């Protein structure tokens, strides 16, 4: 199997532009606020779906999907919290 270096470079360039994040034009505080708002919206919607499921007004599939969305949102929030704590601890370890 012969792979030319120019072909590999072209494929790499195409992949690089495909995964390159685009600037949102928002400040980090606004982005964090939007993420927190999305988190709370997901939790509220999931809670309403589960309540409707317990009352027999929602499909069991919708309840399972709502629980999965809630689990993913909580796992994401915990991961972000862990990174923030880790960064804070790293700052505290820096010599002055």
N, C-alpha and C positions, 0 to 999 in steps of 0.2 A: 504494500500500500504506500504510494508515493504522494505526500502532501507537500505542495509547493508553499514556500514561506509567504509569498504574496497572497495566496488564497487564505492562509491562516490569518494574516494581518487584516484582510478584508472582512472575514467572518468576525474577528475580534472587534473591529471597529463598529460593525453593525450591531453586535451584541452590546457593546458599551453604550451606544446611543439609545438602545431599547430599554436599558435598565437605569439610565441616568435620571435622577430625580429632577423635576422641574420646580423652580422656585415658586412658592405660593404667594409671595408678596405680603405675607402676614408676619407679624412679630412673633417671637417664641411664646410670649404671654398669650397672644390671641390664639395661637395654635393649640396651646395647652388648654385654654378655656374651651375651645371647640371640642377637643377630645374629651374633656370632662363632661361637657354637655351631651355628647353622643353616648358616653357611658351611662349617664343618668337616664337618657331617653330609652336606651336598650333595656335597662333594669325596669323602668316603669311599664314599658310595653310587654315585657315578659311576665311581669307580675299580673297585669290585667289578663293576659292570655291564660295563665295558670289558674287565676280565680274563675275565669269563664269555664275552664276545663273541669274544675272541681264542682261547678254548678251544673255541668252537663251541657253547656252552651257552645263549647269549643271542641273541635276535632282532636283526638288524642295525638295525631301526628303534629298538629300545630303546637300542642303543649310540649312535646318532645323537642321540636325545633326551637321553641322559646327557651327551654331549659339549656339547650346546647349553646344558644346565643349568649345567655347569661353566663354560663361557665366560661366561654371564650372571653367575654368582656372582663370578668373577674380575674382570670389568669393574666390577661394583658395588663390590667391595673396593678396587679401584684408584681409583675415583671418590671414595670416602670418604677414602682416604689422601690424595688430592690436595687435598681440601677441608680436611683437618686441617693439612696442610703450609701451605696458603695462609693459613689462620687464624693459624697460628703466625708466619708471616712478617709478617702484618699487625700482630700484637701487637708484634713486634720493631721495626717502623717507627714505632710510636707515640712521640711525644715525652714525655719524663719531666718 
